[in-house]
Amino acid sequence: MIRPVAQALVVVRKELKDAFRDRRAIYSVLLGSLVGPILVGVMISAMADRQREIEDVAIPIVGRVHAPALIAWLEQQTGVTVLDGPADAEAAVRGQREAVVVVIPEDYAERFRASRPVEIRVVSDGSRAASRPKVQRVLGLLQRYGSEVGAMRLIGRGVSPAVVRPLDLVEVEVSSAQQRAAVILNFIPLFIVLAAFTGGMHIATDATAGERERGSLEPLLVNPAPRLVIASGKWMAAALSAMLSVGITTLLCLAVLRVIPLQDLGIRFRLGPDQVAGLVAGALPLCFLATAIQTCLATFARSFKEAQSYMGFLILVPMLPGVLSAVYPIASQPWMYPVPILGQHLLLSDVLGGKAPGVVMFIAAAATALAAALVLVGLVTALLRRERIIFGR
């Protein structure tokens, strides 16, 4: 037992040494580890900037002299600045010089004194996603002013405003602040899962298809070591690289969350040692499965370039749970956790949301991932016994 393990470790050292002599392998690990944290920082910072823009909004108003009371009320609101509107409101919005323009008609005062509805136009461009929050803020302000004026008119006529408000809606929020924050940060598990696939991809490809293309696979297999030992060594070398990538990505993502202004988004996010341990425990078993899949696929390839084409399709697989959860929220069910890749994604989402999926779920997800990985390593071992794989180039 000791001898095969020692032989496998020799293969691991050999593959790691060969891989990290190649700058492409180093760049692969670093880029795979840095892309996620960088995108996390950029996206959350952009969301925070947009939120600040909503809080501090400048409203261009055409015909502001016709509604002095409305203008005075708007100027009293926090973060609201009233500006003179452009001569052609629709042209200004269409030309993207303004996000929204409010147009007050000349007969505003007359209709207002007569307690008749006044048509106020809010000119906007619904195709501009960046302007929607500002438009919603302006619409909300105008609706609130209209509600206050309507209530004052009822009181002036001796009617209680409660008469026209048959329902008082009280929203009861049962989720925690951590769970609500996890909904906004749901892309972090996707980046961690992707790091498990990208971190060991270069080593898994080069140790199989690369050696087959260079003709160095035959001399390696001549050594007095079982095929299982050689396959396991190549797999473990790639898995260690993937684990390194996952560790870097996780730590950098958590560091970014401590630096960026989450409070501007109204997010209160707490991350302690238990959450960090949960993220690591959920993600590391996936490294073994990801690299086993890559090693198996690359063994079929005759060249490094051919193997890379396989990996391009493979990288879409870990993205499916993240994309589906963004479009169609996935309700966690116990049977989902043992499903490889999906289970890891759910575990990471639960940990970020402050939920406790339980040790059994972690064990089930890890066991199925490792079992599938061992089956694939056994398939690689069988392939290394075939002459078509060893000598076919």
N, C-alpha and C positions, 0 to 999 in steps of 0.2 A: 504493500500500500504506500509506503514511504517513497519507494523508488519512482512510481508513476507521478506522484505529486511533485517530487523534485525535478523530474524531467519536464513536467508541464510548466513549472516555474522558470526553467531555463528557456523554454519557448516564449514565455511571457516577456522575460527580460530581453530576449533577442528581438521580438517584434516591437517592443516599446523603444528600444535603442535605435532600431532601424527607422521607426516612424518619426521620432523626434529629432533625428538628424536631418530630416526633410522639413524645410521651412513651411511647406504646404500643410503638413500635419499640424504644426504649431498654429499657423494662421487659422486652420479649420477649427481647432479647439477654441481659440481666442474669439474668433468672429462668432461662432455658435454660442459662446457664453455672453458676449457683449451685446448682441443684437437685441435680445429681450429686454434687459435693463434699460438700454438707451431708448427703445420704443416706449417702455413704461413711463420713463421720465418725460419724454416729449409729449405723449398723449395726455398724461394727467396734467402737465403744465399748461397745455393748450386748453383743456377743460377748465382749469382754474382761471386762466386769462379770460375765457368766454364768460365765466360766472361773474368775474369782476366787471366786465363790460355791461352785464345785465344790471348789476347793482348801481353802477354809475352810468346812467343813460342820458344822452342828449337828444331831445325831441324837437325836430324842426316842425314848426307849426305855421301854416299859411292862414292868414286872417286872424291872428292872435288878438288884434284890437277889438274884435267883435265879441270876445268872451273873456273879459277881464277877471271875472270870478273864477272861471275854470283855470286860467293861467296862474292866478295867485294860488289856487289849491295845488296845482302841479308843482309849483316852485317850493311849496312847503314840504313836499315829500322827500324822503331821504335819498340822496344820490341822483336827483332829477334836475336837469338843466334844460330850460326852454330856450330855443333859438328861433330866429326868423326863418321861415321856410323858403324854398326856392320858388321862382316865378312859375316854373312848370314842374309840378310835383311828380307826375308820371314819368317825364323824361329824366328827372334826376334819379329816380329809383331804377328805371330801366338802364340807365347808364352807369349804375352802381356807385354814384356819387353819394347817395344816401341809402341807408337800409330801410327806413320807414319815414313817411311824411304824413302829418295830420293836417287835414284841410277843413277849416271851419267856415260855414257859409255866411254870407252877409246878413241874412235874416235870422241869425242865431238869437240875438237879443229879443227880437220881436216874438219869435216863437217860444222862447224861454219864458218871457213874462206872461204869455198866454197859456202856459202849462201844456204846450203842444210838443210832441217829439221833434227833436232836431237831428237832421241827418249829418253826422260827422264822418267824413271819409278818411279812412286809414289806408294809405297807399303803400303797398309792399310787394315784394317779389318772392312768391312761395318756392321758387326753384333754387333760391340761395339758402342753403342749410345754415350758413354762419349767421344770417340775419334773423332766423326764426325766434331765438330766445328774446332778442330785443323787441321784435314785433309782439310777442306774447306779453312782455312786460308792459308795453304801451297799451295794448288792448285791456289788460287787467286793470291798469290805472284808470282808464276811461270808464270801464264798467263799474269800478268801485265808486267813482265820483257820481255816476248816474244813479247808483243805488242809494247813496247818501242824500242826493237831491230828492229822489223819490220818497224816501222816508221823511224828510223835512216837509214835503208837500202834504203828505198824509197827516202828519202831526198838526200842521197849520189848519187843516180842515176838521180837526178833532177826531181823526181816525188813527187807531194804533197801527204802527207798521207791522205788528205781528199778524194782523188780519191777512195780509198778502204773503205771509211766510208760514205756510201750513206745516212745514217740516223743518226741524232743527237737526242737521246732520252732525254727528259727533264721530270722528274717525278714531278708532281704537287700534293702535299699532302694537302688534304682539311680537314683532321681530326686534332683535337687539340692534344697537348701533353697529356692532361688528358684522352682523349678517347683512345689513343694508350696505355697508361699505364693501362687502365681498361681491355684491351685485355689480358695483362700479368697477371693481378690480378683478373681474372674472377672466380677464385675458392673461393674468399672471400664471395660472396653472398651465395655460396653453404654451407659454414660452418655456416653462420648466420642462414640460413633456417634449417639446421640440428639441431642447438641449440634450435630452437623453438620446435622441435619434441622430443629431448632427455631431455630437461630441466624439463618438467612436466610429463614425462613418468612414473617415479616411483610412484608419488603421484596418478596419474590417475589409475594406475594398483592396487596399494595397497588399495585405497579408495573404490574400487568396487570388483574386484576378490579376493583381500586379505581379505576384511571383509566378503565376502561370504564364503571363505574357513574357516575362524576362527569362523564363526557363530555369528559375532557381527552385521551383517546387520539387522537381525530381531529386536533386541532391539532398534536399531536406528530408524527403520521405525514405531515402536510403539509410538514414540513421537508425540504429537499433532502438526505436521507440514506437510504441503502439500508435496506430492512426488516431485513436481516441485522445491520446495525450497531446498530439500535435494540434488536433482540432480544438481541444479544450484550451490549449495555450494561446492560440490565435484569438479565440473567443474572449478569454479573460483579459488579454491585452486591450482589445477594443472596449470591453466593458469598463475597465479601469479608466480609460480615457473619457468614456461617456460619463462616468461617475464624477470625474474631475470637472467636466463641463457643467453638469447639473449642480454641483456644489458651488461653483463660481457664479452661475446664473442666479441661484437662489439667494446667495449672500448679497449679490449686487442689487437684485430686485428689492430685497428688504432694506438695504442701505438707501436706495433711491426713495423708498416710501418714508423714510425718516427725514429726508431732506426737502422733498417737494411740499408745497403748501396745501396739504389735504384739508386744512381747516377752511380754506376758501370755497371748497365744495361741500362744506357741512359734514365732512367725514370725520368721525372719531374712530381711529383704528389703533388697536392695541396688539402688540406682537411680543410675546414672551418666549422663554425657552421651550415651553410645551409646544407652541405653534411651530417653532423652527424645527424641533425634533419630529413633529408630525409631517411637515413638508418633506424632510429628508427621508423619513421612513416610507412615505407614500411614493416618492419618486425613484429612489435607488433601485428597487427591484425591476423597474421598467428598463433600466440600463442593460440588464442581462438579456431581457427579451429583445430589445431593439437591436443590440449588436448581434444576437443570434440570428435574427431575421436577415440582417445585412450580410453576415458571414455566409449564410446559406445561399442567398441570392447571388452574391459575388462569386461563389464557387462555380456556379453555372457559366459565368461570363468568361470569354476567352481573352479579354483585354480589360485594362483599367477603364478605358473610355466606355466600353460596353456596360461595365458594372455601374458606372456613374449614371448612365441612362436609366438603369433599373432603380437606382436610389432616388432619382428625380420623381418617379411615380410613388415610391415608398413614402417619401416625406409628406405626401398628402394624407396618409392614413392617420397619424396622430392629430391632424388638424380637424378631422371630422367631428369629434365630440365637442371641441371648442366652438366650431362654427354652428353646429346644431343647437348647442345650448344658448348661443346668442340669438338665433332666429326663433327657436322653439325651446323654451326653458324645459330642462330635463328634471323631473321629480325623482329624487333618489329613492330607489327601491333596493331591498337587501340583495336581490338576485343580480343586481348590476355590478356590485363591487368585485365579484370574482371574474368578471369579463375583462380580459387584458386590455390595456390602454384606457377603456372607458372607466374601469374601476379606479385606476390611478388618477384620472382627471376628477372624478367625483371626490376622492379622498382629499386631494389638494384643495378643491373648492370648499369642502366641509371644514377643513382646518383653517383656511383664511376667513371663513364665516363664523368662526368661534364655536362650531358644532363639535360634538364628540362622537364620531362614527363608531367608536369602540375598537378594542384591540382585535376582536374576532374579524372585523372587516379588513383591518390591515393585514392580518395573517392570511385571510382568504385571497385578497388581491395579490399579495406577494407569492403565495403558494402556486396560484394558477400561472402567474407570469414566469416563475422559475421552472415550473413543470413544462410549459410550452417551450421555454428556452432549451431545456435539456433534450427535449424531443428533436428540436432543430439541430442541436449540436450532434446528436446521434445520426441525423441525416447527413450532416457534413462529413462525419466519420465514414459513413458508407460511400459517399461520393469520392472520397480520397482513395478508396480502394479500386476505383474504376480507371481503366487505362485511358478511356476517352477523356476523362477529366485531367489526368496527370500529363498525358502527352499531346492532347488536342490543343492546337494553337492556331 
